Amino acid sequence: MNKNIKILVTGGAGYIGSTLIPLLLNEGFKVTVYDNFYFNQNPLLDLCSNKNLEVIRGDICNFDEINKILPKFDVIIPLAALVGAPACKVNPTLTKLINYDAQMNIVNNSSTNQMVIYPNTNSGYGISSNSEMCTEESPLNPISEYGITKCKI
């Protein structure tokens, strides 16, 4: 794989991103984290000296801002989201803006030359009808607003 690939990870300082970013850097990729640091977290602090890491404090809901930088990347991994059923239930309007509208903005403003890797979580699969494990072939059956918005994308 070409190590000159430029990867944008929105929400890169979050739960999944903070685990994914070191792995991508260890593989030699050029990674830009785009995060609003809403919880004042700093899980990437030990990576700041890596020459292949750029961190941008920004909000994916600022469409003009995110759309300006999207063309610079070969791969986009949108992880920024309002996560979990309880958090999404508190403010459904904000949930839709972050988890659907902002994600669709990224999809609609990326080119066919870019790869968008959009992970879904177990929230997309909901509760299975029996005790079998979910796989990528399992039908989507979201039961929370978080899961519903993830699946709609």
Residue, then its C-alpha position, 0 to 999 in steps of 0.5 A: m500500500n502507498k504510504n503517501i496516502k493522506i487520511l482524514v479522520t473526523g472525530g479522531a480523538g474519540y473512542i475509536g479514533s484514539t485507537l485507530i490513529p496510532l495504528l495508521l501512523n505506525e503503518g506510515f500513513k499521513v493522518t489528519v485528525y479533525d475533532n472539536f475536542y468537545f470533552n477536552q480529551n487529549p488521547l493523542l498527546d503522545l503522538c504530537s511529535n509524529k511528523n505524519l500527524e496533523v491535528i485540526r480543531g474543527d467541527i464537522c457541522n461547519f460545512d464550509e470549513i470541512n468542505k475546504i479541506l476534504p479535497k486534500f485527502d485520499v481516504i476519509i474516515p468519518l468517526a465524529a458523532l454524538v454517540g450512544a442512545p442516551a446522549c442522542k435522546v437528549n437533543p434529537t435535533l443536534t443528533k440529526l445535525i451531527n450524525y446525519d446531516a454532517q456525515m451526508n455533507i462529507v459523503n456528498n462533497s467527497s469525490t469518486n477518487q476518494m475512498v470513504i470508509y464509514p464504520n458502523t457499530n453494533s448499534g446498527y444491528g440492534i438486538s438479534s432475535n436469538s442468541e446468534m452473534c452478529t456479523e457483517e452479513s446480519p441484517l441491520n436492525p437499529i433500535s436507537e436514534y444513534g443506530i438509525t442515523k448510522c444506518k441511514i448513511 
